[in-house]
Amino acid sequence: MNVQTLDYRNILYSSLFSKVLVALIILVIGLIVGRVLSKVVYRVLHELELNSLLKKTTKLKVSLEKILSNFIAYFVYFVTVIMALTQLGLTTTVLNIIIIAIIAIFIITLFFIIKDFFPNIIAGIFVQQKNSIKEGDHIEINGKSGKITKINMVETTVKTEEGDIIYIPNSLLLKRELTKLNK
């Protein structure tokens, strides 16, 4: 063997070693960031009392705080693994396209899920703090009238004189003309 062949092997092993080392560093940092970010998201959602709001509004006993914080952690882990594989040169264009498609589908789905939820919660907070209507009041909105039986963060429940129950999203209470009737 000549010296030139040994130098080429040293460079090859050195390059491979540095790629593996960087990939391992990416994995370790990703795991730490995923865990920390998960805990921060959980604490923020817990401070916002998301589970309590969800339980009050939908009567579901689901730990949305934990689900969302775990999702964030696993998403960071997934991205970290992809970055490590890219560092090693093991990802392909097809894998990147699949990842982009999954992320796009997730973002679009999330948008459709929350597009009405957050405006109704914000309107619910505004309605409750403004205190312009309360349970027991008689109102008319969009040609329908009835007695308010319940106001929560997402919707207001109105019982008509015919006995029908109408669920009005709180955002509509702020967008439409609302008449408070004297009865």
N, C-alpha and C positions, 0 to 999 in steps of 0.2 A: 504494500500500500504506500502510496506516496503522500506527501504532506498536503497536497491540494485536496485529496479525497477526505482526509481527516478534518480539514477546515470546513469543508462543505457539510459533513455530518455534524460537526459541532454547531454550526450555524443553524442547521435544520432542527437539531434537538433543542437548541437555545430558543429558537422561534416557537417550537411546539410547547416547550416548558412555559414560556411567557404567556402564550395564549391560554393554556390550562390554568395558570396562576391567576390571570385576569378574570377568567370565567368563574373560578372559585371565589374570588373577591366580590364579583358581581352577585353571585348567589348568596353569600353571607350578608352583604349589604342589603340585598333585596328582602331576605328573611327578616332582618332587623327592622327595616323600614315598614314592611308589611305588618309586623306585629305591633310596632309603635303606632302606626296610622290606624290600625284596627282599634286599639285601646282609646286613642284620641276621639275617633268617630263615635265609639260607644259612649264615652263620657259626655260628649256634646249632645248626642241624642238623648241620653239619660237626663241631662240638665234641662232639655226641652220637654221632658216627660212625654216622649213619643208613644211609649207603650200605654200610658194612662189615657192620652188623647185617643189612641186607636181603640182602646177598650171602651171608652165613653161613647165614641161616635159610631162604632161598628159592632160593639158587643163581642168582638173577637179577642180571645186570649192568646195572642201571638206576640212573641218577643221580637218585634220588628227591629229594635235597637241591636239585638244580638245578630239577627239575620243580616242586617246591612253592614255591621262592623265585620262580620265574618266574610261577607262577599268582598268587601274592600281588601281584606287581607289576602284572600285567594286570588283576586284579580292582580294584586301586586306580585304575588308569587308567580303567577302565570307569566306576566310580563317579564319578570326577572329570569325565568327559565328560558324564555325566548331570547332575551338579550345575551344570556350565557351561551346558548347554542349558536347564536349569530357570531359571537366572539370566536367560537371554535370553528366557524365556517360550516356548520351542519344544517343551517336552515336553507330552505329553498323558496323560490318565488311563489310556489303553490301554497306553502305554509303561511307565508306573509299575506297572501290574498285571503286565505281562510280566516286568519286572525283579524284582518281588517273587516271582513264581512261579519264576523261574530260581534266585533265591537260596534259596528254600524247598526246591526239588528238590536243589540242591547240598548244603545242610545235612543234609537227610534221608539222602542218599546217603553223605555223609561219615560220618554217625553210624553207619550200618549197616556201613560198611567198617571203622571203628576200634573198634566196640563190643566186639569180642573180641580185637583185636590188642593194644591197650595193657594190658588186664588180664593177658594171657599173657606179655607182655614183663616186666611188673612181677613176676609170679609167677616167671618164669624167672630174673630177677636174685635174687630171694629164695631160690629153690631152689639156685642156684649159690653164693650167699654162705653159706647155712646149711650147705651141704656134707653134708646128711643122706643124700643118695643120690648115687651117681656111676656112671659107665659101668662095666659089669661086674657091678653088683649085681643080685640077683634080687629082684623085687618082686611083690606082688599088689595089684591095685586093681580094684574092681567085679567081683570074681569071676574076673578074668583074671590070669594070672601069666606071668612071663617074665623075660628078662635084658635089662637096659638096654644098648642098643647106642650110643645117642647122646643127649646133652642139649644143646639149644641154647636160644636166648632165647624161642622161641615154643612149642616142643613137645619132648616126650621120646619117643624111639623105643624100643619094647620088642619083642623077638623072643620069641615063645612057643616052647614045646617042640615044637609041631607045625610050626614054621617060619614061622608067620604073623607079619607085622609089624604092630604096633599103634602108631598115632601118638596120644599122649595130650597134649592141650593142658596147658600148665604150670599154668593156673589150676585145673584139675581135681585136680592133685596136691596142692594146698593145700585144696581143698574136700572131697575124698573121703578116706575112711579108706585109708591106704596102709600095707601091711605089707612090711617088709624081711625077706626069707626068707634063712635060712642054707643055703647050698648049696656 
